[in-house]
């Protein structure tokens, strides 16, 4: 009688733990269908078809939300369209899956430079330099982008504002 509550609690705990382990796949196993969509999106991005690339990459993420490469590709599409804020968010999603991904760190840093957030880009550069062991060309590109600074924006208006062509609607 005295061991019944403890044995019931232990049985429930073991059942819960063992069933949770059966339903999950390892992070290294990305769905093959997701990889196919990701490759189709990458090909569309390289061809300049950004809408097709976005559709394919979003399909890849719908099939398997752990496809980190699809997040990085989608972020590159967003950067090509001039959507740096969206790209930074997508790189962050990739970094949530793998915090030590140098490609995601560098891409996010470059998007931050394009947006004008130099201080945060320098943080990404420091983290990428600490992680980079072999091929560090991307880290060098980020350092060069930070050195160059954000792109200049045109603030002067060269075109004059045209005068309205219709009659005035108000009388003094």
PyMOL CGO cylinders between C-alpha atoms (Angstrom):
from pymol import cmd
from pymol.cgo import CYLINDER

trace = [
    CYLINDER, 0.00, 0.00, 0.00, 2.73, 2.46, 0.85, 0.3, 1, 1, 1, 1, 1, 1,
    CYLINDER, 2.73, 2.46, 0.85, 4.54, 2.08, -2.48, 0.3, 1, 1, 1, 1, 1, 1,
    CYLINDER, 4.54, 2.08, -2.48, 1.51, 2.45, -4.75, 0.3, 1, 1, 1, 1, 1, 1,
    CYLINDER, 1.51, 2.45, -4.75, 1.60, 6.28, -5.22, 0.3, 1, 1, 1, 1, 1, 1,
    CYLINDER, 1.60, 6.28, -5.22, 5.33, 6.23, -5.81, 0.3, 1, 1, 1, 1, 1, 1,
    CYLINDER, 5.33, 6.23, -5.81, 5.14, 3.37, -8.29, 0.3, 1, 1, 1, 1, 1, 1,
    CYLINDER, 5.14, 3.37, -8.29, 2.29, 5.05, -10.19, 0.3, 1, 1, 1, 1, 1, 1,
    CYLINDER, 2.29, 5.05, -10.19, 4.25, 8.29, -10.41, 0.3, 1, 1, 1, 1, 1, 1,
    CYLINDER, 4.25, 8.29, -10.41, 7.35, 6.45, -11.60, 0.3, 1, 1, 1, 1, 1, 1,
    CYLINDER, 7.35, 6.45, -11.60, 5.35, 4.54, -14.24, 0.3, 1, 1, 1, 1, 1, 1,
    CYLINDER, 5.35, 4.54, -14.24, 3.81, 7.75, -15.55, 0.3, 1, 1, 1, 1, 1, 1,
    CYLINDER, 3.81, 7.75, -15.55, 7.23, 9.42, -15.70, 0.3, 1, 1, 1, 1, 1, 1,
    CYLINDER, 7.23, 9.42, -15.70, 8.83, 6.52, -17.59, 0.3, 1, 1, 1, 1, 1, 1,
    CYLINDER, 8.83, 6.52, -17.59, 5.93, 6.35, -20.04, 0.3, 1, 1, 1, 1, 1, 1,
    CYLINDER, 5.93, 6.35, -20.04, 6.14, 10.08, -20.76, 0.3, 1, 1, 1, 1, 1, 1,
    CYLINDER, 6.14, 10.08, -20.76, 9.91, 10.12, -21.23, 0.3, 1, 1, 1, 1, 1, 1,
    CYLINDER, 9.91, 10.12, -21.23, 10.00, 7.05, -23.46, 0.3, 1, 1, 1, 1, 1, 1,
    CYLINDER, 10.00, 7.05, -23.46, 7.13, 8.23, -25.69, 0.3, 1, 1, 1, 1, 1, 1,
    CYLINDER, 7.13, 8.23, -25.69, 8.72, 11.67, -26.18, 0.3, 1, 1, 1, 1, 1, 1,
    CYLINDER, 8.72, 11.67, -26.18, 11.93, 10.07, -27.41, 0.3, 1, 1, 1, 1, 1, 1,
    CYLINDER, 11.93, 10.07, -27.41, 10.13, 7.95, -30.01, 0.3, 1, 1, 1, 1, 1, 1,
    CYLINDER, 10.13, 7.95, -30.01, 8.36, 10.81, -31.76, 0.3, 1, 1, 1, 1, 1, 1,
    CYLINDER, 8.36, 10.81, -31.76, 11.36, 13.07, -32.40, 0.3, 1, 1, 1, 1, 1, 1,
    CYLINDER, 11.36, 13.07, -32.40, 13.96, 12.79, -35.15, 0.3, 1, 1, 1, 1, 1, 1,
    CYLINDER, 13.96, 12.79, -35.15, 17.56, 13.91, -34.74, 0.3, 1, 1, 1, 1, 1, 1,
    CYLINDER, 17.56, 13.91, -34.74, 18.37, 17.43, -35.92, 0.3, 1, 1, 1, 1, 1, 1,
    CYLINDER, 18.37, 17.43, -35.92, 20.77, 16.06, -38.53, 0.3, 1, 1, 1, 1, 1, 1,
    CYLINDER, 20.77, 16.06, -38.53, 17.93, 14.38, -40.46, 0.3, 1, 1, 1, 1, 1, 1,
    CYLINDER, 17.93, 14.38, -40.46, 16.25, 16.99, -42.65, 0.3, 1, 1, 1, 1, 1, 1,
    CYLINDER, 16.25, 16.99, -42.65, 13.36, 15.77, -44.77, 0.3, 1, 1, 1, 1, 1, 1,
    CYLINDER, 13.36, 15.77, -44.77, 14.49, 14.93, -48.33, 0.3, 1, 1, 1, 1, 1, 1,
    CYLINDER, 14.49, 14.93, -48.33, 11.44, 16.73, -49.72, 0.3, 1, 1, 1, 1, 1, 1,
    CYLINDER, 11.44, 16.73, -49.72, 12.48, 19.87, -47.84, 0.3, 1, 1, 1, 1, 1, 1,
    CYLINDER, 12.48, 19.87, -47.84, 15.98, 19.61, -49.31, 0.3, 1, 1, 1, 1, 1, 1,
    CYLINDER, 15.98, 19.61, -49.31, 14.50, 19.29, -52.83, 0.3, 1, 1, 1, 1, 1, 1,
    CYLINDER, 14.50, 19.29, -52.83, 12.41, 22.45, -52.33, 0.3, 1, 1, 1, 1, 1, 1,
    CYLINDER, 12.41, 22.45, -52.33, 15.44, 24.23, -50.92, 0.3, 1, 1, 1, 1, 1, 1,
    CYLINDER, 15.44, 24.23, -50.92, 17.56, 23.35, -53.98, 0.3, 1, 1, 1, 1, 1, 1,
    CYLINDER, 17.56, 23.35, -53.98, 14.75, 24.52, -56.28, 0.3, 1, 1, 1, 1, 1, 1,
    CYLINDER, 14.75, 24.52, -56.28, 14.62, 27.80, -54.37, 0.3, 1, 1, 1, 1, 1, 1,
    CYLINDER, 14.62, 27.80, -54.37, 18.37, 28.22, -54.60, 0.3, 1, 1, 1, 1, 1, 1,
    CYLINDER, 18.37, 28.22, -54.60, 18.26, 27.68, -58.38, 0.3, 1, 1, 1, 1, 1, 1,
    CYLINDER, 18.26, 27.68, -58.38, 15.43, 30.21, -58.72, 0.3, 1, 1, 1, 1, 1, 1,
    CYLINDER, 15.43, 30.21, -58.72, 17.36, 32.78, -56.66, 0.3, 1, 1, 1, 1, 1, 1,
    CYLINDER, 17.36, 32.78, -56.66, 20.44, 32.35, -58.83, 0.3, 1, 1, 1, 1, 1, 1,
    CYLINDER, 20.44, 32.35, -58.83, 18.26, 32.80, -61.93, 0.3, 1, 1, 1, 1, 1, 1,
    CYLINDER, 18.26, 32.80, -61.93, 16.86, 36.05, -60.51, 0.3, 1, 1, 1, 1, 1, 1,
    CYLINDER, 16.86, 36.05, -60.51, 13.34, 34.69, -59.95, 0.3, 1, 1, 1, 1, 1, 1,
    CYLINDER, 13.34, 34.69, -59.95, 12.91, 35.99, -56.41, 0.3, 1, 1, 1, 1, 1, 1,
    CYLINDER, 12.91, 35.99, -56.41, 9.19, 35.25, -56.13, 0.3, 1, 1, 1, 1, 1, 1,
    CYLINDER, 9.19, 35.25, -56.13, 9.71, 31.65, -57.26, 0.3, 1, 1, 1, 1, 1, 1,
    CYLINDER, 9.71, 31.65, -57.26, 12.64, 31.32, -54.88, 0.3, 1, 1, 1, 1, 1, 1,
    CYLINDER, 12.64, 31.32, -54.88, 10.58, 32.63, -51.99, 0.3, 1, 1, 1, 1, 1, 1,
    CYLINDER, 10.58, 32.63, -51.99, 7.75, 30.22, -52.76, 0.3, 1, 1, 1, 1, 1, 1,
    CYLINDER, 7.75, 30.22, -52.76, 10.05, 27.21, -53.00, 0.3, 1, 1, 1, 1, 1, 1,
    CYLINDER, 10.05, 27.21, -53.00, 12.01, 28.08, -49.87, 0.3, 1, 1, 1, 1, 1, 1,
    CYLINDER, 12.01, 28.08, -49.87, 8.85, 28.69, -47.84, 0.3, 1, 1, 1, 1, 1, 1,
    CYLINDER, 8.85, 28.69, -47.84, 7.61, 25.29, -49.03, 0.3, 1, 1, 1, 1, 1, 1,
    CYLINDER, 7.61, 25.29, -49.03, 10.88, 23.75, -47.84, 0.3, 1, 1, 1, 1, 1, 1,
    CYLINDER, 10.88, 23.75, -47.84, 10.38, 25.31, -44.42, 0.3, 1, 1, 1, 1, 1, 1,
    CYLINDER, 10.38, 25.31, -44.42, 6.75, 24.17, -44.30, 0.3, 1, 1, 1, 1, 1, 1,
    CYLINDER, 6.75, 24.17, -44.30, 7.89, 20.59, -44.92, 0.3, 1, 1, 1, 1, 1, 1,
    CYLINDER, 7.89, 20.59, -44.92, 10.70, 20.75, -42.35, 0.3, 1, 1, 1, 1, 1, 1,
    CYLINDER, 10.70, 20.75, -42.35, 11.12, 23.87, -40.19, 0.3, 1, 1, 1, 1, 1, 1,
    CYLINDER, 11.12, 23.87, -40.19, 14.57, 22.67, -39.08, 0.3, 1, 1, 1, 1, 1, 1,
    CYLINDER, 14.57, 22.67, -39.08, 16.08, 23.24, -42.55, 0.3, 1, 1, 1, 1, 1, 1,
    CYLINDER, 16.08, 23.24, -42.55, 18.62, 25.89, -41.60, 0.3, 1, 1, 1, 1, 1, 1,
    CYLINDER, 18.62, 25.89, -41.60, 19.99, 26.22, -45.13, 0.3, 1, 1, 1, 1, 1, 1,
    CYLINDER, 19.99, 26.22, -45.13, 16.52, 27.16, -46.37, 0.3, 1, 1, 1, 1, 1, 1,
    CYLINDER, 16.52, 27.16, -46.37, 16.40, 30.00, -43.83, 0.3, 1, 1, 1, 1, 1, 1,
    CYLINDER, 16.40, 30.00, -43.83, 19.78, 31.25, -45.04, 0.3, 1, 1, 1, 1, 1, 1,
    CYLINDER, 19.78, 31.25, -45.04, 18.72, 31.06, -48.70, 0.3, 1, 1, 1, 1, 1, 1,
    CYLINDER, 18.72, 31.06, -48.70, 15.45, 32.87, -47.94, 0.3, 1, 1, 1, 1, 1, 1,
    CYLINDER, 15.45, 32.87, -47.94, 17.42, 35.57, -46.13, 0.3, 1, 1, 1, 1, 1, 1,
    CYLINDER, 17.42, 35.57, -46.13, 19.64, 35.99, -49.21, 0.3, 1, 1, 1, 1, 1, 1,
    CYLINDER, 19.64, 35.99, -49.21, 16.52, 36.42, -51.35, 0.3, 1, 1, 1, 1, 1, 1,
    CYLINDER, 16.52, 36.42, -51.35, 15.25, 39.08, -48.93, 0.3, 1, 1, 1, 1, 1, 1,
    CYLINDER, 15.25, 39.08, -48.93, 18.60, 40.91, -49.08, 0.3, 1, 1, 1, 1, 1, 1,
    CYLINDER, 18.60, 40.91, -49.08, 18.52, 40.84, -52.88, 0.3, 1, 1, 1, 1, 1, 1,
    CYLINDER, 18.52, 40.84, -52.88, 15.09, 42.46, -52.74, 0.3, 1, 1, 1, 1, 1, 1,
    CYLINDER, 15.09, 42.46, -52.74, 16.35, 45.15, -50.35, 0.3, 1, 1, 1, 1, 1, 1,
    CYLINDER, 16.35, 45.15, -50.35, 14.48, 43.77, -47.32, 0.3, 1, 1, 1, 1, 1, 1,
    CYLINDER, 14.48, 43.77, -47.32, 17.33, 43.82, -44.83, 0.3, 1, 1, 1, 1, 1, 1,
    CYLINDER, 17.33, 43.82, -44.83, 15.08, 43.71, -41.74, 0.3, 1, 1, 1, 1, 1, 1,
    CYLINDER, 15.08, 43.71, -41.74, 13.41, 40.53, -42.97, 0.3, 1, 1, 1, 1, 1, 1,
    CYLINDER, 13.41, 40.53, -42.97, 16.82, 39.06, -43.83, 0.3, 1, 1, 1, 1, 1, 1,
    CYLINDER, 16.82, 39.06, -43.83, 18.12, 39.77, -40.31, 0.3, 1, 1, 1, 1, 1, 1,
    CYLINDER, 18.12, 39.77, -40.31, 15.10, 38.00, -38.83, 0.3, 1, 1, 1, 1, 1, 1,
    CYLINDER, 15.10, 38.00, -38.83, 15.56, 34.97, -41.10, 0.3, 1, 1, 1, 1, 1, 1,
    CYLINDER, 15.56, 34.97, -41.10, 19.25, 34.74, -40.25, 0.3, 1, 1, 1, 1, 1, 1,
    CYLINDER, 19.25, 34.74, -40.25, 18.24, 34.85, -36.57, 0.3, 1, 1, 1, 1, 1, 1,
    CYLINDER, 18.24, 34.85, -36.57, 15.93, 31.87, -37.17, 0.3, 1, 1, 1, 1, 1, 1,
    CYLINDER, 15.93, 31.87, -37.17, 18.87, 29.96, -38.68, 0.3, 1, 1, 1, 1, 1, 1,
    CYLINDER, 18.87, 29.96, -38.68, 21.04, 30.91, -35.71, 0.3, 1, 1, 1, 1, 1, 1,
    CYLINDER, 21.04, 30.91, -35.71, 18.41, 29.64, -33.29, 0.3, 1, 1, 1, 1, 1, 1,
    CYLINDER, 18.41, 29.64, -33.29, 18.79, 26.22, -34.92, 0.3, 1, 1, 1, 1, 1, 1,
    CYLINDER, 18.79, 26.22, -34.92, 22.62, 26.36, -34.91, 0.3, 1, 1, 1, 1, 1, 1,
    CYLINDER, 22.62, 26.36, -34.91, 24.21, 29.26, -32.99, 0.3, 1, 1, 1, 1, 1, 1,
    CYLINDER, 24.21, 29.26, -32.99, 27.68, 28.51, -34.40, 0.3, 1, 1, 1, 1, 1, 1,
    CYLINDER, 27.68, 28.51, -34.40, 26.76, 28.79, -38.10, 0.3, 1, 1, 1, 1, 1, 1,
    CYLINDER, 26.76, 28.79, -38.10, 29.40, 31.13, -39.56, 0.3, 1, 1, 1, 1, 1, 1,
    CYLINDER, 29.40, 31.13, -39.56, 27.46, 31.63, -42.82, 0.3, 1, 1, 1, 1, 1, 1,
    CYLINDER, 27.46, 31.63, -42.82, 24.39, 32.82, -40.94, 0.3, 1, 1, 1, 1, 1, 1,
    CYLINDER, 24.39, 32.82, -40.94, 26.47, 35.09, -38.68, 0.3, 1, 1, 1, 1, 1, 1,
    CYLINDER, 26.47, 35.09, -38.68, 28.24, 36.67, -41.65, 0.3, 1, 1, 1, 1, 1, 1,
    CYLINDER, 28.24, 36.67, -41.65, 25.03, 37.07, -43.65, 0.3, 1, 1, 1, 1, 1, 1,
    CYLINDER, 25.03, 37.07, -43.65, 23.25, 38.66, -40.71, 0.3, 1, 1, 1, 1, 1, 1,
    CYLINDER, 23.25, 38.66, -40.71, 26.22, 40.97, -40.16, 0.3, 1, 1, 1, 1, 1, 1,
    CYLINDER, 26.22, 40.97, -40.16, 26.22, 42.08, -43.80, 0.3, 1, 1, 1, 1, 1, 1,
    CYLINDER, 26.22, 42.08, -43.80, 22.47, 42.73, -43.65, 0.3, 1, 1, 1, 1, 1, 1,
    CYLINDER, 22.47, 42.73, -43.65, 23.02, 44.78, -40.49, 0.3, 1, 1, 1, 1, 1, 1,
    CYLINDER, 23.02, 44.78, -40.49, 25.68, 46.85, -42.25, 0.3, 1, 1, 1, 1, 1, 1,
    CYLINDER, 25.68, 46.85, -42.25, 23.29, 47.46, -45.16, 0.3, 1, 1, 1, 1, 1, 1,
    CYLINDER, 23.29, 47.46, -45.16, 20.65, 48.58, -42.66, 0.3, 1, 1, 1, 1, 1, 1,
    CYLINDER, 20.65, 48.58, -42.66, 23.15, 50.80, -40.82, 0.3, 1, 1, 1, 1, 1, 1,
    CYLINDER, 23.15, 50.80, -40.82, 23.58, 48.81, -37.58, 0.3, 1, 1, 1, 1, 1, 1,
    CYLINDER, 23.58, 48.81, -37.58, 27.37, 48.82, -37.56, 0.3, 1, 1, 1, 1, 1, 1,
    CYLINDER, 27.37, 48.82, -37.56, 27.78, 48.09, -33.82, 0.3, 1, 1, 1, 1, 1, 1,
    CYLINDER, 27.78, 48.09, -33.82, 25.70, 44.91, -34.01, 0.3, 1, 1, 1, 1, 1, 1,
    CYLINDER, 25.70, 44.91, -34.01, 27.51, 43.87, -37.19, 0.3, 1, 1, 1, 1, 1, 1,
    CYLINDER, 27.51, 43.87, -37.19, 30.82, 44.19, -35.31, 0.3, 1, 1, 1, 1, 1, 1,
    CYLINDER, 30.82, 44.19, -35.31, 29.44, 41.84, -32.64, 0.3, 1, 1, 1, 1, 1, 1,
    CYLINDER, 29.44, 41.84, -32.64, 28.62, 39.31, -35.35, 0.3, 1, 1, 1, 1, 1, 1,
    CYLINDER, 28.62, 39.31, -35.35, 32.11, 39.76, -36.82, 0.3, 1, 1, 1, 1, 1, 1,
    CYLINDER, 32.11, 39.76, -36.82, 33.75, 39.06, -33.45, 0.3, 1, 1, 1, 1, 1, 1,
    CYLINDER, 33.75, 39.06, -33.45, 31.63, 35.96, -32.93, 0.3, 1, 1, 1, 1, 1, 1,
    CYLINDER, 31.63, 35.96, -32.93, 32.33, 34.69, -36.48, 0.3, 1, 1, 1, 1, 1, 1,
    CYLINDER, 32.33, 34.69, -36.48, 36.07, 35.27, -36.07, 0.3, 1, 1, 1, 1, 1, 1,
    CYLINDER, 36.07, 35.27, -36.07, 36.01, 33.23, -32.88, 0.3, 1, 1, 1, 1, 1, 1,
    CYLINDER, 36.01, 33.23, -32.88, 34.25, 30.36, -34.63, 0.3, 1, 1, 1, 1, 1, 1,
    CYLINDER, 34.25, 30.36, -34.63, 36.12, 30.38, -37.93, 0.3, 1, 1, 1, 1, 1, 1,
    CYLINDER, 36.12, 30.38, -37.93, 38.74, 27.68, -38.14, 0.3, 1, 1, 1, 1, 1, 1,
    CYLINDER, 38.74, 27.68, -38.14, 39.32, 27.02, -41.87, 0.3, 1, 1, 1, 1, 1, 1,
    CYLINDER, 39.32, 27.02, -41.87, 37.71, 28.93, -44.74, 0.3, 1, 1, 1, 1, 1, 1,
    CYLINDER, 37.71, 28.93, -44.74, 37.39, 32.48, -43.43, 0.3, 1, 1, 1, 1, 1, 1,
    CYLINDER, 37.39, 32.48, -43.43, 36.79, 34.32, -46.71, 0.3, 1, 1, 1, 1, 1, 1,
    CYLINDER, 36.79, 34.32, -46.71, 33.24, 35.18, -45.64, 0.3, 1, 1, 1, 1, 1, 1,
    CYLINDER, 33.24, 35.18, -45.64, 34.52, 36.67, -42.39, 0.3, 1, 1, 1, 1, 1, 1,
    CYLINDER, 34.52, 36.67, -42.39, 36.90, 38.83, -44.43, 0.3, 1, 1, 1, 1, 1, 1,
    CYLINDER, 36.90, 38.83, -44.43, 33.99, 39.99, -46.58, 0.3, 1, 1, 1, 1, 1, 1,
    CYLINDER, 33.99, 39.99, -46.58, 32.06, 41.00, -43.47, 0.3, 1, 1, 1, 1, 1, 1,
    CYLINDER, 32.06, 41.00, -43.47, 35.08, 42.89, -42.13, 0.3, 1, 1, 1, 1, 1, 1,
    CYLINDER, 35.08, 42.89, -42.13, 35.40, 44.71, -45.47, 0.3, 1, 1, 1, 1, 1, 1,
    CYLINDER, 35.40, 44.71, -45.47, 31.68, 45.54, -45.48, 0.3, 1, 1, 1, 1, 1, 1,
    CYLINDER, 31.68, 45.54, -45.48, 31.95, 46.98, -41.96, 0.3, 1, 1, 1, 1, 1, 1,
    CYLINDER, 31.95, 46.98, -41.96, 35.01, 49.00, -42.97, 0.3, 1, 1, 1, 1, 1, 1,
    CYLINDER, 35.01, 49.00, -42.97, 33.18, 50.35, -46.01, 0.3, 1, 1, 1, 1, 1, 1,
    CYLINDER, 33.18, 50.35, -46.01, 30.11, 51.24, -43.97, 0.3, 1, 1, 1, 1, 1, 1,
    CYLINDER, 30.11, 51.24, -43.97, 26.45, 51.35, -44.92, 0.3, 1, 1, 1, 1, 1, 1,
    CYLINDER, 26.45, 51.35, -44.92, 25.50, 52.31, -48.47, 0.3, 1, 1, 1, 1, 1, 1,
    CYLINDER, 25.50, 52.31, -48.47, 24.98, 56.02, -49.01, 0.3, 1, 1, 1, 1, 1, 1,
    CYLINDER, 24.98, 56.02, -49.01, 21.44, 57.16, -49.57, 0.3, 1, 1, 1, 1, 1, 1,
    CYLINDER, 21.44, 57.16, -49.57, 20.54, 59.89, -52.00, 0.3, 1, 1, 1, 1, 1, 1,
    CYLINDER, 20.54, 59.89, -52.00, 18.98, 62.75, -50.10, 0.3, 1, 1, 1, 1, 1, 1,
    CYLINDER, 18.98, 62.75, -50.10, 18.73, 65.37, -52.83, 0.3, 1, 1, 1, 1, 1, 1,
    CYLINDER, 18.73, 65.37, -52.83, 15.78, 65.52, -55.19, 0.3, 1, 1, 1, 1, 1, 1,
    CYLINDER, 15.78, 65.52, -55.19, 16.88, 66.20, -58.74, 0.3, 1, 1, 1, 1, 1, 1,
    CYLINDER, 16.88, 66.20, -58.74, 13.43, 66.07, -60.25, 0.3, 1, 1, 1, 1, 1, 1,
    CYLINDER, 13.43, 66.07, -60.25, 11.16, 68.98, -59.58, 0.3, 1, 1, 1, 1, 1, 1,
    CYLINDER, 11.16, 68.98, -59.58, 7.64, 68.37, -58.42, 0.3, 1, 1, 1, 1, 1, 1,
    CYLINDER, 7.64, 68.37, -58.42, 5.22, 68.85, -61.33, 0.3, 1, 1, 1, 1, 1, 1,
    CYLINDER, 5.22, 68.85, -61.33, 2.47, 71.42, -60.99, 0.3, 1, 1, 1, 1, 1, 1,
    CYLINDER, 2.47, 71.42, -60.99, -1.10, 70.12, -60.78, 0.3, 1, 1, 1, 1, 1, 1,
    CYLINDER, -1.10, 70.12, -60.78, -2.82, 69.99, -64.18, 0.3, 1, 1, 1, 1, 1, 1,
    CYLINDER, -2.82, 69.99, -64.18, -6.41, 70.47, -63.05, 0.3, 1, 1, 1, 1, 1, 1,
    CYLINDER, -6.41, 70.47, -63.05, -8.22, 73.57, -61.78, 0.3, 1, 1, 1, 1, 1, 1,
    CYLINDER, -8.22, 73.57, -61.78, -7.94, 74.46, -58.13, 0.3, 1, 1, 1, 1, 1, 1,
    CYLINDER, -7.94, 74.46, -58.13, -10.66, 72.89, -56.01, 0.3, 1, 1, 1, 1, 1, 1,
    CYLINDER, -10.66, 72.89, -56.01, -10.80, 75.61, -53.39, 0.3, 1, 1, 1, 1, 1, 1,
    CYLINDER, -10.80, 75.61, -53.39, -11.46, 79.29, -53.88, 0.3, 1, 1, 1, 1, 1, 1,
    CYLINDER, -11.46, 79.29, -53.88, -10.06, 81.89, -51.54, 0.3, 1, 1, 1, 1, 1, 1,
]
cmd.load_cgo(trace, "trace")
